[in-house]
Amino acid sequence: TSINANILDESTWLNSWQQYIEPTEILPNLIIKPVWQEYDNVDNKTIIEIDSDISFGTGSHETTRTCAELLKSYSESMDLDQVTCLDIGTGTGILLLVAAHLGIKHLVGIDIEEYAANQARINCENNHVSAEIICGNLDSDFNGTAQIILANLTVDPLKILLPQIGNKLDDKGILIISGIIDDRYDEIMPYIEADWHIIEERIAGPWHTFALEKR
């Protein structure tokens, strides 16, 4: 067996995935548009532009869409002037930008990766959205509480964070989590059931998204 390997420069790698990321209607009349793609806005829809060096967080993933749908659903019954929305592992900041579109005024994103926090700041600025972006850890670097918390992560960080998140969520607040794939569903359930009551579950492809409240 022979193996051939080629070294790609960074721009070739970026272009190889960027060409496949298309503008996405993440909510009715709300388009997530990668900055490198064109979009003919004949229907005069609202456009959020996302720039990213990584494909996740461009709006095309099932978990991003289901988080946005649950965010819309549960924020509609809240006094949005009084709501703080905290996005854990904010990445490109995409869910904060959706929250701003929905009318939520106080937005906080946190990410342990400095490049992600910087990218979220850039995307918020480019879309004229005011948000506090923290590079750091949830437990030590976010003080206070939020009425809506988003955590579109994967099972491993969720297992660590689910016990901590309860301290950061208002007693009547809503937690929306995603990034739970079919193969690891049974693994995460004890961590959810220990401290949380499941209000709603949505499934898109192999991915599960939950709206939770504290027990």
C-alpha positions, 0 to 999 in steps of 0.5 A: 500500500502506498500513501501520497501526501501533499502539503497545502498552504493555509489559503488552499485549505480555507478555500477548500471548505469555504466554497461549500458553506452557503447562506442559510436561513437559520430562522424565518427571514433571517439569513446567516451569510458567510462574508465570502459568499454572495446573496441576492436578497430579493426578499429583503430578509435580515442578513447576519454576516459571519467571518470565520477561519473554521467551518463551525459557527457559520450557520450551516450546522443542525445544532446551530439552527435548533439552538436558534429555534429554541432561543426564539421560542423561549425568549418570546415570553420574556421581558427582553429588556431585562434578559441577559443571554450568555453563550458558552463556547461562543465561537464565531458569536453566531448565537449572540447575533441571533439573540440580538436579532430577536431583541435581547439587549444584554449579550455575553459570550465566553470562550476558552479559545482566544482566537474564537473570542476575537472572532466573536468580537469582530463578528459582533462589531461588523454586525453592529451588535454590542456584546461582552465577549470573555476569553476565559472559564465559565466558573471563574470569569463570568460573574452574575447570572443569566436568564438564558444560557446557550451551550452548543458544545460537545458531550465532553465539555457539557459533562464538565460544565452542566454542574457549573451552569446551574450557578450561573442561571436564574432560578426561572431561567432556560438552558439550551444545550446541543452538540449531543450526537446519537452515539453519546446520548446515553452517556450525557443523560445522567448528567442532565437528569442529575440537576435539570428538568427537560422541557423540550428536546429537538432532533436534527439528523443525528444531533439532539438539542435540549431546553432545560430548567433547574430542578 
